[in-house]
Amino acid sequence: MSRTRRILVFDTTHHALWAEEVAREMRLGVEVVPAPAASGAGCDIAIEALEEDLVRLVAALRERTIVFRVYEG
């Protein structure tokens, strides 16, 4: 069975890499992927995370004031 994945996009590479670091520290299975062209992101990389991890990841990123959007494309 396939698990649903969500994409987080960022305006800066710094925030994307910081978000990846936070996710890995939390032991969440994230992947760095190209940002979708239609996302309007200011950065060419994005983070793909499992839907079930999204609430925890979003809370951690907001706590650290990492600016991002969940891509709804």
The 8 nearest C-alpha neighbors of each residue, nearest first, counted from 0:
[[1, 2, 3, 4, 49, 50, 51, 5],
 [2, 0, 3, 4, 49, 50, 51, 5],
 [1, 3, 4, 0, 49, 50, 51, 5],
 [4, 2, 50, 49, 1, 5, 51, 48],
 [3, 5, 49, 50, 48, 47, 2, 6],
 [6, 4, 48, 47, 50, 49, 7, 3],
 [5, 7, 47, 70, 46, 69, 48, 8],
 [6, 8, 69, 46, 68, 45, 70, 47],
 [9, 7, 45, 68, 67, 40, 69, 34],
 [8, 10, 67, 11, 40, 15, 42, 41],
 [9, 11, 41, 42, 40, 12, 67, 8],
 [12, 10, 42, 13, 14, 9, 41, 15],
 [11, 13, 15, 14, 42, 16, 10, 44],
 [12, 14, 11, 16, 15, 17, 18, 10],
 [13, 15, 17, 11, 12, 16, 65, 18],
 [16, 14, 12, 18, 17, 13, 9, 19],
 [17, 15, 19, 18, 13, 14, 12, 20],
 [16, 18, 14, 20, 19, 15, 13, 21],
 [19, 17, 21, 15, 16, 20, 14, 22],
 [18, 20, 16, 22, 17, 21, 23, 15],
 [19, 21, 17, 23, 18, 22, 24, 16],
 [22, 20, 18, 24, 19, 23, 17, 25],
 [23, 21, 25, 19, 27, 24, 20, 18],
 [22, 24, 26, 20, 25, 21, 27, 19],
 [25, 23, 21, 26, 22, 20, 27, 19],
 [24, 26, 22, 23, 27, 21, 56, 20],
 [27, 25, 23, 24, 22, 28, 21, 29],
 [28, 26, 22, 25, 23, 29, 52, 24],
 [27, 29, 26, 48, 30, 23, 49, 22],
 [30, 28, 48, 47, 27, 46, 31, 22],
 [31, 29, 47, 46, 32, 48, 28, 19],
 [30, 32, 46, 45, 47, 44, 29, 33],
 [33, 31, 45, 44, 46, 30, 34, 47],
 [32, 34, 44, 45, 43, 35, 31, 46],
 [33, 35, 44, 45, 43, 36, 32, 8],
 [34, 36, 38, 37, 33, 39, 40, 45],
 [37, 35, 38, 34, 39, 40, 43, 33],
 [36, 38, 35, 39, 72, 40, 34, 70],
 [39, 37, 40, 35, 36, 70, 34, 72],
 [38, 40, 37, 41, 36, 35, 8, 34],
 [41, 39, 38, 42, 10, 9, 8, 34],
 [40, 42, 10, 11, 9, 39, 43, 12],
 [41, 43, 11, 10, 40, 12, 44, 9],
 [42, 44, 34, 33, 41, 45, 40, 12],
 [45, 43, 33, 34, 42, 32, 31, 15],
 [44, 46, 34, 8, 32, 33, 7, 31],
 [45, 47, 31, 7, 6, 30, 32, 48],
 [46, 48, 6, 30, 29, 5, 31, 4],
 [49, 47, 29, 5, 4, 50, 46, 6],
 [48, 50, 4, 52, 51, 3, 5, 53],
 [49, 51, 53, 4, 52, 3, 5, 48],
 [50, 52, 49, 53, 54, 3, 48, 4],
 [53, 51, 49, 50, 55, 54, 56, 48],
 [52, 54, 56, 50, 55, 51, 57, 49],
 [55, 53, 57, 56, 52, 58, 51, 50],
 [56, 54, 58, 53, 57, 52, 59, 51],
 [55, 57, 53, 59, 58, 54, 52, 60],
 [56, 58, 60, 54, 59, 55, 53, 61],
 [57, 59, 61, 55, 56, 60, 62, 54],
 [60, 58, 62, 56, 57, 61, 55, 63],
 [59, 61, 57, 65, 63, 62, 58, 64],
 [62, 60, 64, 58, 63, 59, 65, 57],
 [61, 63, 59, 60, 64, 58, 65, 57],
 [62, 64, 60, 61, 65, 59, 58, 66],
 [65, 63, 61, 62, 66, 60, 59, 67],
 [64, 66, 60, 63, 14, 61, 67, 18],
 [65, 67, 64, 9, 14, 68, 10, 61],
 [68, 66, 9, 8, 65, 7, 69, 10],
 [69, 67, 8, 7, 70, 9, 66, 6],
 [68, 70, 7, 6, 71, 8, 67, 5],
 [71, 69, 6, 72, 7, 68, 8, 38],
 [70, 72, 69, 6, 38, 5, 68, 7],
 [71, 70, 38, 37, 35, 6, 69, 36]]
